[in-house]
């Protein structure tokens, strides 16, 4: 999965027991970003919101329940589309002599 550095998305977790029935575990959310991407969730909610930081590959969100059961989602943040152009002039030099 990829998102741009101007996007965000929700992650919904569905904790189930061994018979597939929903549980009411308190979850711990973590993210492996070094460039400012964040995940925000209340420990008792089943939805977390990821907000992109600067471009980065291999970000992982990990959700863990009190028994150590984990779920992960990996994604990349890429640069968004250009919104401005900066022109920087080079150093002026003399033209070569005419042939």
Buried (B, 14 or more C-beta within 10 A) or exposed (E): EEBEBEEEEEBEBEBEEEEEEEEEBEBEBEBBBEEEBEBEBEEEBBEBBBEBBEBBEEBEBBBBBEEEEEBEBEBBBBEEEEEEEEEEEEEEEEEEEEE
